[in-house]
Amino acid sequence: MAPTHVLRCCQRGLAWIPVIFIALVVCWSYYAYVVELCIFTIPSIGEKIVYLIFFHLSFIMFVWSYWKTIFTNPANPSKEFCLPKAEKERYEKEERPESQQEILWRAATSLPLYTRTGAGAIRYCDRCQVIKPDRCHHCSACDMCVLKMDHHCPWVNNCVGFSNYKFFILFLAYSLVYCLFIAATVLQYFIKFWTNELPDTQAKFHVLFLFFVAAMFCISILSLFSYHLWLVGKNRSTIEAFRAPVFRTGSDKNGFSLGFRKNIAQVFGDQKKYWLLPVFTSQGDGLTFPTRLVTADAEQATVTLQPDAVNIPVSPLSESQNRLLNSDQHTHTETHTHTHMLTVSHLAVIISPHLA
């Protein structure tokens, strides 16, 4: 049997196949559009110039955002979320889950944590040996905990999370623009080749397949792009859309929603001039996020809380959270105000008496 590290290297090599496939398709589309269509097929010089200018603009933005999505390393929890050496040794020696949770509770008192497991316990990753910050999850493909993890995307061979979520959205947007532009401008020549109005040359093959491929990718990308725009507007990750985050007072699928405008700002930043550029402008540090009060939701099942109460100190909000919450006034039913958020730290936290 081959050593584990060899199998791991083979697995990592195979993971690049989807990316290589996309790169080959993009390279072929560039050749087919620029050479076969614009140079050899389109007769009008003015039409060639206009098409080539807009094509290269969309091509550059698409490749730029795709590159950033692939090669931006996922953000990981900072050292403050790691257990101290002595506490880690105690945690590993303990066999009872209750005793392990006591160790985690003590370590978490100074951390800005608002979410819990479904049983009300501290979220801890045994693989990475860190207390998970809010919205952080372990990616089995990357074998690491990723801040604000959305999903692992095989088409970029990377984990989409806090550090590159904006790039991923722009990658979808510009790939959609790229495919739409190709399909729209190729359509008339596709029809002419199909009706034998143009000479039967090798350009015919490229133009015909260029239209089919662009149209196919348009349909698939449009649905994915629309879904992620909806997630951005709701301030949810793909994981949170399927499994609502659990706060100290219960689960709430809208627990991180600050209103549509501020939800957009969390991903794209507060300076609109940078929104369309694949440069990092997301707000916050990926470790802490503004939350709102957990309220009853008719779409969710009622959460039954246990009667025992334990006082858990809550760390103050980070500067990025304060800026998000104080830059505008929210309605009472939508979000916390900054003062209300700080008041939460003085409330009793209700948790299950049996920590698993």
C-alpha positions in Angstrom: 0.0 0.0 0.0 1.3 3.4 -0.9 2.3 5.7 1.9 -0.4 8.2 3.2 1.5 11.2 2.0 1.8 9.8 -1.6 -2.0 9.2 -1.7 -2.5 12.7 -0.3 -0.3 14.2 -3.1 -2.2 12.3 -5.7 -5.4 13.5 -4.3 -4.2 17.1 -4.4 -3.1 16.6 -8.0 -6.4 15.2 -9.1 -8.2 18.1 -7.4 -6.7 20.5 -10.0 -8.4 18.7 -12.9 -11.6 20.8 -12.8 -9.5 24.0 -12.7 -7.4 22.8 -15.7 -10.6 21.9 -17.6 -12.0 25.4 -17.0 -8.6 27.0 -18.1 -8.6 24.9 -21.3 -12.1 25.9 -22.1 -11.3 29.6 -21.5 -8.2 29.4 -23.6 -10.1 27.8 -26.5 -12.9 30.4 -26.2 -10.3 33.1 -26.4 -8.8 31.7 -29.6 -12.2 30.9 -31.1 -13.6 34.4 -30.5 -10.6 36.5 -31.2 -9.0 34.6 -34.1 -11.7 32.5 -35.8 -14.6 34.9 -35.3 -13.2 38.5 -35.1 -10.2 38.1 -37.4 -11.4 35.5 -40.0 -15.2 35.8 -40.0 -16.4 39.3 -39.2 -16.0 41.5 -42.3 -16.5 45.0 -40.7 -13.4 46.6 -39.2 -15.4 48.7 -36.8 -17.4 45.8 -35.6 -14.2 43.9 -35.0 -12.7 46.7 -32.9 -15.8 47.2 -30.7 -16.2 43.4 -30.1 -12.5 43.0 -29.3 -12.5 45.9 -26.8 -15.5 44.7 -24.8 -14.4 41.1 -25.0 -11.0 41.8 -23.5 -12.5 43.9 -20.7 -14.8 41.1 -19.7 -12.0 38.5 -20.2 -9.6 40.4 -18.0 -12.0 40.9 -15.2 -13.1 37.2 -15.4 -9.6 35.9 -15.3 -8.6 38.3 -12.5 -11.4 37.3 -10.2 -11.0 33.6 -11.0 -7.3 33.8 -10.2 -8.0 35.6 -6.9 -10.6 33.0 -5.9 -8.2 30.2 -6.6 -5.0 31.5 -5.0 -6.3 33.4 -2.0 -5.6 31.3 1.0 -8.6 30.5 3.3 -8.5 32.5 6.6 -8.0 30.4 9.7 -8.7 31.0 13.4 -6.1 33.1 15.2 -4.0 31.8 18.1 -6.3 33.2 20.7 -8.8 30.5 19.8 -6.2 27.7 20.5 -6.3 26.1 23.9 -3.3 26.9 26.2 -0.8 24.0 26.3 -1.8 23.0 29.9 -5.6 23.1 29.1 -5.0 21.2 25.9 -3.2 18.4 27.8 -6.0 18.3 30.3 -8.6 18.2 27.5 -6.9 15.3 25.8 -6.6 13.3 29.0 -10.2 13.7 30.0 -12.5 11.0 28.9 -15.8 12.4 30.1 -17.5 14.9 27.6 -18.8 16.9 30.6 -15.3 17.5 31.9 -14.0 18.4 28.4 -16.8 20.9 28.0 -15.9 22.5 31.4 -12.4 23.1 30.1 -13.7 24.6 26.9 -16.2 26.9 28.8 -13.4 28.3 30.9 -11.2 28.9 27.8 -14.1 30.5 25.9 -15.0 33.1 28.6 -12.6 35.6 27.1 -13.5 34.9 23.5 -16.2 36.7 21.4 -18.4 33.7 20.8 -22.1 33.9 20.2 -22.9 30.5 18.5 -23.0 27.0 20.0 -23.6 23.5 18.9 -27.1 22.1 18.6 -26.8 20.8 22.2 -25.6 24.2 23.5 -21.9 23.2 23.8 -18.8 25.1 22.8 -17.9 24.5 19.1 -14.5 22.8 19.2 -12.5 21.2 16.3 -10.6 18.1 17.5 -8.8 17.9 14.2 -7.3 21.5 14.3 -7.5 21.7 18.1 -9.1 25.1 18.1 -12.3 26.6 19.5 -14.3 27.5 16.4 -15.1 31.2 16.0 -18.6 32.1 15.0 -19.4 30.9 11.4 -16.2 28.9 11.2 -16.3 25.3 10.0 -13.8 22.6 9.3 -13.3 21.8 5.7 -12.4 18.1 5.2 -11.0 18.7 1.7 -8.6 21.5 2.8 -8.2 19.8 6.2 -8.4 23.0 8.1 -10.9 25.3 9.9 -12.0 28.1 7.6 -13.4 31.5 8.8 -17.0 32.1 7.7 -16.8 29.0 5.5 -19.3 29.0 2.7 -18.4 25.8 0.8 -15.5 24.0 -0.8 -15.6 24.6 -4.6 -14.0 22.0 -6.8 -14.1 24.4 -9.8 -11.6 26.7 -8.0 -9.9 23.9 -5.9 -10.2 26.1 -2.9 -12.4 26.7 0.1 -14.7 29.7 -0.3 -14.9 31.7 2.9 -14.2 35.0 4.5 -11.0 35.7 2.7 -12.2 35.1 -0.9 -16.0 35.2 -0.8 -16.1 38.5 -2.6 -13.8 37.2 -5.2 -16.0 34.2 -5.7 -19.1 36.4 -6.2 -17.2 38.5 -8.7 -15.9 35.4 -10.5 -19.5 34.2 -11.0 -20.6 37.7 -12.1 -17.8 38.2 -14.6 -18.0 34.6 -16.0 -21.7 35.3 -16.5 -21.0 38.6 -18.3 -18.3 36.8 -20.4 -20.6 34.1 -21.5 -23.5 36.4 -22.2 -21.4 38.7 -24.3 -20.0 35.8 -26.3 -23.4 34.2 -26.8 -25.0 37.6 -27.8 -22.3 38.6 -30.3 -21.8 35.1 -31.8 -25.6 34.5 -32.3 -25.9 36.2 -35.7 -22.9 34.4 -37.1 -24.1 31.1 -35.6 -27.3 31.6 -37.6 -25.4 32.5 -40.8 -23.2 29.5 -40.6 -26.2 27.3 -39.8 -28.1 28.7 -42.9 -25.0 28.4 -45.1 -24.8 32.2 -45.6 -21.0 32.1 -44.9 -18.3 29.9 -46.4 -17.8 26.5 -44.9 -14.4 26.9 -43.2 -12.9 25.7 -40.0 -14.3 28.9 -38.3 -17.7 27.3 -38.7 -16.9 24.6 -36.2 -15.5 27.1 -33.6 -18.4 29.5 -33.9 -21.0 26.8 -33.6 -19.5 25.3 -30.5 -18.6 28.7 -29.1 -22.3 29.6 -29.0 -23.4 26.2 -27.5 -20.7 26.3 -24.8 -21.4 29.9 -23.9 -25.2 29.3 -23.7 -24.7 26.2 -21.6 -22.4 28.0 -19.1 -24.8 30.9 -19.0 -27.7 28.8 -17.8 -25.6 27.0 -15.1 -23.8 30.1 -13.8 -27.0 32.2 -13.7 -28.7 30.0 -11.2 -25.6 29.7 -9.0 -25.0 33.5 -9.1 -28.6 34.3 -8.3 -28.5 32.0 -5.3 -25.3 33.5 -3.9 -26.7 37.0 -4.4 -29.7 36.0 -2.3 -27.3 34.6 0.4 -25.4 37.9 0.4 -28.6 39.9 0.8 -29.6 37.6 3.8 -26.0 37.5 5.2 -25.9 33.8 5.2 -23.4 31.2 4.1 -24.4 28.1 2.1 -23.9 26.1 5.3 -26.1 28.5 7.3 -28.8 28.3 4.6 -29.1 24.6 5.2 -28.5 24.6 8.9 -29.4 27.7 10.9 -26.7 28.8 13.4 -27.5 28.2 17.0 -27.1 31.1 19.4 -27.2 31.0 23.2 -30.9 31.6 23.1 -31.7 29.2 20.3 -31.3 28.8 16.5 -32.0 31.7 14.2 -31.4 31.6 10.4 -31.4 35.4 10.4 -29.1 35.8 13.4 -26.4 37.6 11.4 -28.6 39.7 9.2 -28.2 43.4 9.7 -30.5 44.5 6.9 -30.0 44.3 3.1 -27.7 47.3 2.8 -25.4 46.4 5.7 -25.4 42.7 4.6 -24.0 43.8 1.2 -21.4 46.0 2.9 -20.1 43.1 5.0 -19.1 41.3 1.8 -18.2 44.2 -0.6 -17.2 46.9 1.8 -18.6 50.4 2.3 -16.8 52.0 -0.6 -18.8 51.3 -3.8 -15.9 52.3 -6.1 -14.2 49.0 -5.1 -17.2 46.7 -5.4 -16.5 45.6 -8.9 -12.8 45.1 -8.5 -11.3 41.8 -7.2 -9.6 43.4 -4.3 -10.3 42.6 -0.7 -12.7 45.1 0.9 -14.9 42.8 3.1 -15.6 44.3 6.5 -14.5 42.7 9.8 -11.8 40.3 10.7 -13.6 37.0 10.1 -13.5 36.1 13.7 -16.4 38.2 15.1 -19.6 39.3 13.5 -22.4 41.6 14.5 -25.5 39.7 15.5 -29.1 40.6 16.2 -31.5 39.3 18.9 -32.8 35.8 18.2 -36.5 36.2 17.6 -39.3 33.8 16.9 -39.6 32.7 13.3 -42.7 31.0 12.1 -40.7 29.1 9.5 -38.5 27.5 12.2 -39.4 24.9 14.7 -39.8 26.1 18.3 -36.6 25.8 20.3 -37.1 24.4 23.8 -34.7 25.9 26.3 -33.5 24.1 29.4 -34.3 25.8 32.8 -30.7 25.9 34.2 -28.8 29.1 33.7 -25.1 29.8 33.7 -23.5 33.3 33.5 -21.0 33.4 30.7 -19.0 36.6 30.2 -19.3 38.1 26.7 -16.4 39.9 25.1 -17.0 43.4 23.8 -17.7 43.9 20.1 -14.7 44.5 17.8 -14.2 47.8 16.1 -15.5 46.5 12.8 -18.7 45.3 14.5 -19.2 48.7 16.2 -18.7 50.4 12.8 -21.3 48.2 11.2 -23.9 48.6 13.9 -23.4 52.3 14.6 -23.2 53.7 11.0 -26.9 53.6 10.6 -30.0 53.1 12.8 -31.9 49.9 12.4 -35.5 49.2 13.0 -36.4 47.5 16.3 -37.5 44.3 14.6 -34.5 44.0 12.4 -31.2 44.3 14.4 -29.5 45.1 17.6 -28.2 48.6 18.3 -24.7 48.8 19.6 -25.9 49.6 23.1 -28.4 46.7 23.1 -25.6 44.3 22.0 -23.4 45.3 24.9 -26.4 44.8 27.3 -26.6 41.2 26.2 -23.4 40.5 28.1 -25.2 41.2 31.4 -28.0 38.7 30.7 -28.1 35.1 31.9 -27.3 32.6 29.2 -29.5 29.5 29.1 -27.9 26.3 28.2 -28.5 22.6 28.4 -27.5 21.0 31.8 -25.9 18.1 30.0 -23.1 19.2 27.7 -22.1 16.7 25.1 
